[in-house]
């Protein structure tokens, strides 16, 4: 897994005269799913877990 510093270095761009744009100008959004119990699945009987981004997964 790459570190945030490595990603920022790879995303930083250079202008035509060779000066470097600050890495903050490059939009970067890292997201790690954090699942929480949301409901019971009526079809399989297992639990459903949802992330804050909207991804839903069944429990194992």
The first five atom37 places (N, CA, C, CB, O) and aatype in JSON, in Angstrom:
{
  "aatype": [20, 20, 20, 20, 20, 20, 20, 20, 20, 20, 20, 20, 20, 20, 20, 20, 20, 20, 20, 20, 20, 20, 20, 20, 20, 20, 20, 20, 20, 20, 20, 20, 20, 20, 20, 20, 20, 20, 20, 20, 20, 20, 20, 20, 20, 20, 20, 20, 20, 20, 20, 20, 20, 20, 20, 20, 20, 20, 20, 20],
  "atom_mask": [
    [1, 1, 1, 1, 1],
    [1, 1, 1, 1, 1],
    [1, 1, 1, 1, 1],
    [1, 1, 1, 1, 1],
    [1, 1, 1, 1, 1],
    [1, 1, 1, 1, 1],
    [1, 1, 1, 1, 1],
    [1, 1, 1, 1, 1],
    [1, 1, 1, 1, 1],
    [1, 1, 1, 1, 1],
    [1, 1, 1, 1, 1],
    [1, 1, 1, 1, 1],
    [1, 1, 1, 1, 1],
    [1, 1, 1, 1, 1],
    [1, 1, 1, 1, 1],
    [1, 1, 1, 1, 1],
    [1, 1, 1, 1, 1],
    [1, 1, 1, 1, 1],
    [1, 1, 1, 1, 1],
    [1, 1, 1, 1, 1],
    [1, 1, 1, 1, 1],
    [1, 1, 1, 1, 1],
    [1, 1, 1, 1, 1],
    [1, 1, 1, 1, 1],
    [1, 1, 1, 1, 1],
    [1, 1, 1, 1, 1],
    [1, 1, 1, 1, 1],
    [1, 1, 1, 1, 1],
    [1, 1, 1, 1, 1],
    [1, 1, 1, 1, 1],
    [1, 1, 1, 1, 1],
    [1, 1, 1, 1, 1],
    [1, 1, 1, 1, 1],
    [1, 1, 1, 1, 1],
    [1, 1, 1, 1, 1],
    [1, 1, 1, 1, 1],
    [1, 1, 1, 1, 1],
    [1, 1, 1, 1, 1],
    [1, 1, 1, 1, 1],
    [1, 1, 1, 1, 1],
    [1, 1, 1, 1, 1],
    [1, 1, 1, 1, 1],
    [1, 1, 1, 1, 1],
    [1, 1, 1, 1, 1],
    [1, 1, 1, 1, 1],
    [1, 1, 1, 1, 1],
    [1, 1, 1, 1, 1],
    [1, 1, 1, 1, 1],
    [1, 1, 1, 1, 1],
    [1, 1, 1, 1, 1],
    [1, 1, 1, 1, 1],
    [1, 1, 1, 1, 1],
    [1, 1, 1, 1, 1],
    [1, 1, 1, 1, 1],
    [1, 1, 1, 1, 1],
    [1, 1, 1, 1, 1],
    [1, 1, 1, 1, 1],
    [1, 1, 1, 1, 1],
    [1, 1, 1, 1, 1],
    [1, 1, 1, 1, 1]
  ],
  "atom_positions": [
    [[0.84, -1.17, 0.0], [0.0, 0.0, 0.0], [0.89, 1.24, 0.0], [-0.96, 0.0, 1.21], [1.87, 1.31, 0.74]],
    [[0.53, 2.19, -0.83], [1.34, 3.4, -0.93], [0.98, 4.38, 0.17], [1.17, 4.06, -2.3], [-0.17, 4.44, 0.61]],
    [[1.96, 5.15, 0.61], [1.7, 6.15, 1.62], [1.15, 7.41, 0.97], [2.97, 6.46, 2.43], [1.26, 7.59, -0.24]],
    [[0.56, 8.28, 1.76], [-0.01, 9.52, 1.25], [1.08, 10.39, 0.63], [-0.73, 10.29, 2.38], [0.85, 11.02, -0.4]],
    [[2.26, 10.42, 1.24], [3.36, 11.23, 0.7], [3.76, 10.76, -0.69], [4.56, 11.18, 1.64], [4.04, 11.57, -1.56]],
    [[3.79, 9.45, -0.9], [4.14, 8.9, -2.21], [3.09, 9.28, -3.24], [4.28, 7.38, -2.13], [3.43, 9.65, -4.37]],
    [[1.83, 9.2, -2.86], [0.75, 9.56, -3.78], [0.84, 11.04, -4.14], [-0.62, 9.24, -3.17], [0.68, 11.4, -5.31]],
    [[1.08, 11.9, -3.15], [1.18, 13.33, -3.41], [2.36, 13.65, -4.32], [1.31, 14.11, -2.11], [2.25, 14.52, -5.18]],
    [[3.47, 12.97, -4.14], [4.62, 13.2, -5.01], [4.31, 12.8, -6.44], [5.83, 12.42, -4.5], [4.72, 13.49, -7.37]],
    [[3.6, 11.71, -6.63], [3.26, 11.25, -7.97], [2.23, 12.16, -8.62], [2.74, 9.83, -7.92], [2.22, 12.3, -9.85]],
    [[1.36, 12.77, -7.81], [0.32, 13.62, -8.36], [0.77, 15.06, -8.61], [-0.85, 13.61, -7.46], [0.1, 15.8, -9.33]],
    [[1.87, 15.46, -8.01], [2.33, 16.83, -8.22], [2.75, 17.0, -9.68], [3.51, 17.18, -7.26], [3.34, 16.11, -10.28]],
    [[2.42, 18.17, -10.22], [2.66, 18.41, -11.65], [3.68, 19.53, -11.82], [1.34, 18.77, -12.37], [3.93, 20.32, -10.9]],
    [[4.27, 19.57, -12.98], [5.22, 20.62, -13.29], [4.69, 21.47, -14.44], [6.6, 20.02, -13.64], [4.07, 20.96, -15.37]],
    [[4.94, 22.76, -14.35], [4.52, 23.65, -15.43], [5.55, 23.65, -16.54], [4.3, 25.09, -14.89], [6.57, 22.95, -16.44]],
    [[5.31, 24.41, -17.59], [6.19, 24.43, -18.76], [7.58, 24.96, -18.42], [5.58, 25.29, -19.87], [8.56, 24.52, -19.02]],
    [[7.69, 25.89, -17.46], [9.01, 26.43, -17.11], [9.73, 25.58, -16.07], [8.86, 27.84, -16.59], [10.83, 25.94, -15.65]],
    [[9.14, 24.48, -15.65], [9.8, 23.56, -14.73], [9.45, 23.77, -13.27], [11.25, 23.68, -14.88], [9.84, 22.96, -12.43]],
    [[8.71, 24.85, -12.95], [8.33, 25.05, -11.56], [7.21, 24.07, -11.2], [7.88, 26.52, -11.31], [6.41, 23.68, -12.04]],
    [[7.19, 23.68, -9.95], [6.27, 22.65, -9.51], [5.04, 23.27, -8.86], [6.96, 21.69, -8.55], [5.16, 24.19, -8.04]],
    [[3.86, 22.78, -9.22], [2.64, 23.21, -8.56], [2.59, 22.57, -7.18], [1.37, 22.84, -9.4], [3.07, 21.45, -7.01]],
    [[2.02, 23.25, -6.21], [1.89, 22.61, -4.89], [0.94, 21.42, -4.97], [1.39, 23.63, -3.83], [-0.03, 21.44, -5.72]],
    [[1.23, 20.41, -4.2], [0.43, 19.19, -4.23], [-1.0, 19.44, -3.76], [1.07, 18.11, -3.36], [-1.9, 18.67, -4.08]],
    [[-1.21, 20.52, -2.99], [-2.55, 20.82, -2.5], [-3.48, 21.22, -3.64], [-2.5, 21.93, -1.47], [-4.7, 21.16, -3.47]],
    [[-2.95, 21.61, -4.77], [-3.78, 21.98, -5.92], [-4.38, 20.76, -6.59], [-2.96, 22.76, -6.93], [-5.36, 20.87, -7.33]],
    [[-3.81, 19.61, -6.35], [-4.28, 18.38, -6.97], [-5.34, 17.77, -6.07], [-3.1, 17.38, -7.22], [-5.07, 17.47, -4.91]],
    [[-6.56, 17.57, -6.58], [-7.59, 16.99, -5.72], [-7.25, 15.55, -5.36], [-8.96, 17.05, -6.41], [-6.96, 14.73, -6.24]],
    [[-7.28, 15.24, -4.1], [-6.94, 13.91, -3.62], [-7.97, 13.51, -2.58], [-5.5, 13.85, -3.04], [-8.18, 14.21, -1.59]],
    [[-8.58, 12.39, -2.81], [-9.56, 11.92, -1.84], [-9.33, 10.43, -1.6], [-11.01, 12.18, -2.33], [-9.68, 9.59, -2.43]],
    [[-8.74, 10.14, -0.48], [-8.53, 8.75, -0.09], [-9.71, 8.33, 0.79], [-7.17, 8.56, 0.66], [-10.13, 9.08, 1.67]],
    [[-10.22, 7.15, 0.55], [-11.37, 6.69, 1.32], [-11.16, 5.23, 1.7], [-12.68, 6.88, 0.54], [-10.83, 4.39, 0.86]],
    [[-11.37, 4.95, 2.94], [-11.33, 3.58, 3.43], [-12.72, 3.26, 3.97], [-10.22, 3.38, 4.52], [-13.25, 3.99, 4.81]],
    [[-13.29, 2.18, 3.49], [-14.64, 1.84, 3.91], [-14.68, 1.51, 5.39], [-15.18, 0.67, 3.09], [-13.86, 0.74, 5.9]],
    [[-15.64, 2.12, 6.07], [-15.89, 1.83, 7.49], [-17.34, 1.38, 7.59], [-15.62, 3.09, 8.41], [-18.26, 2.18, 7.57]],
    [[-17.5, 0.08, 7.7], [-18.84, -0.5, 7.69], [-19.43, -0.53, 9.09], [-18.81, -1.91, 7.1], [-18.75, -0.83, 10.07]],
    [[-20.73, -0.2, 9.16], [-21.5, -0.3, 10.39], [-22.78, -1.06, 10.1], [-21.81, 1.11, 10.98], [-23.29, -1.02, 8.98]],
    [[-23.28, -1.75, 11.11], [-24.51, -2.48, 10.92], [-25.62, -1.52, 10.53], [-24.89, -3.26, 12.19], [-25.77, -0.46, 11.13]],
    [[-26.41, -1.89, 9.51], [-27.5, -1.0, 9.11], [-28.86, -1.68, 9.18], [-27.26, -0.5, 7.72], [-29.83, -1.04, 9.59]],
    [[-28.97, -2.96, 8.8], [-30.27, -3.63, 8.81], [-30.09, -5.13, 8.64], [-31.19, -3.07, 7.7], [-28.99, -5.63, 8.37]],
    [[-31.2, -5.84, 8.79], [-31.24, -7.28, 8.51], [-31.69, -7.47, 7.07], [-32.19, -8.03, 9.51], [-32.59, -6.77, 6.61]],
    [[-31.09, -8.41, 6.35], [-31.48, -8.73, 4.98], [-32.67, -9.69, 5.05], [-30.29, -9.36, 4.17], [-32.54, -10.8, 5.56]],
    [[-33.84, -9.27, 4.53], [-35.02, -10.15, 4.65], [-34.95, -11.4, 3.79], [-36.26, -9.37, 4.29], [-35.69, -12.36, 4.05]],
    [[-34.09, -11.43, 2.79], [-34.04, -12.57, 1.88], [-33.08, -13.65, 2.36], [-33.63, -12.1, 0.51], [-33.38, -14.84, 2.25]],
    [[-31.93, -13.24, 2.88], [-30.95, -14.25, 3.28], [-30.86, -14.44, 4.79], [-29.59, -13.88, 2.74], [-30.3, -15.42, 5.26]],
    [[-31.4, -13.5, 5.55], [-31.33, -13.61, 7.0], [-30.03, -13.11, 7.59], [-31.54, -15.02, 7.39], [-29.85, -13.16, 8.8]],
    [[-29.1, -12.63, 6.74], [-27.84, -12.11, 7.26], [-27.97, -10.61, 7.54], [-26.69, -12.38, 6.27], [-28.96, -9.98, 7.16]],
    [[-26.99, -10.06, 8.2], [-26.98, -8.63, 8.5], [-26.38, -7.86, 7.34], [-26.2, -8.35, 9.79], [-25.52, -8.37, 6.62]],
    [[-26.84, -6.61, 7.16], [-26.28, -5.72, 6.14], [-25.47, -4.64, 6.83], [-27.4, -5.1, 5.26], [-25.89, -4.06, 7.83]],
    [[-24.31, -4.38, 6.28], [-23.42, -3.36, 6.82], [-23.2, -2.29, 5.76], [-22.06, -3.98, 7.27], [-22.91, -2.61, 4.61]],
    [[-23.35, -1.01, 6.14], [-23.24, 0.09, 5.2], [-22.07, 1.0, 5.57], [-24.54, 0.9, 5.16], [-21.77, 1.2, 6.75]],
    [[-21.42, 1.53, 4.55], [-20.37, 2.52, 4.72], [-20.99, 3.9, 4.58], [-19.22, 2.31, 3.69], [-22.09, 4.03, 4.03]],
    [[-20.32, 4.92, 5.05], [-20.86, 6.28, 4.95], [-20.93, 6.78, 3.51], [-20.0, 7.23, 5.76], [-21.64, 7.74, 3.22]],
    [[-20.2, 6.13, 2.59], [-20.23, 6.53, 1.18], [-21.38, 5.89, 0.44], [-18.91, 6.17, 0.5], [-21.64, 6.24, -0.71]],
    [[-22.09, 4.95, 1.06], [-23.25, 4.33, 0.43], [-23.05, 2.89, 0.02], [-23.62, 5.11, -0.75], [-24.02, 2.25, -0.41]],
    [[-21.85, 2.34, 0.13], [-21.61, 0.94, -0.21], [-22.19, 0.06, 0.88], [-20.1, 0.66, -0.41], [-21.95, 0.3, 2.07]],
    [[-22.94, -0.95, 0.47], [-23.57, -1.86, 1.43], [-23.07, -3.28, 1.15], [-25.14, -1.79, 1.33], [-22.99, -3.7, 0.0]],
    [[-22.74, -4.01, 2.22], [-22.28, -5.4, 2.09], [-23.0, -6.28, 3.08], [-20.76, -5.51, 2.3], [-23.34, -5.84, 4.18]],
    [[-23.22, -7.52, 2.69], [-23.82, -8.46, 3.65], [-22.77, -8.96, 4.64], [-24.46, -9.66, 2.9], [-21.58, -9.01, 4.33]],
    [[-23.23, -9.32, 5.82], [-22.33, -9.91, 6.81], [-21.98, -11.33, 6.44], [-22.96, -9.87, 8.19], [-22.72, -11.99, 5.7]],
    [[-20.87, -11.81, 6.94], [-20.45, -13.17, 6.61], [-20.97, -14.16, 7.63], [-18.93, -13.26, 6.53], [-20.71, -15.36, 7.52]]
  ]
}
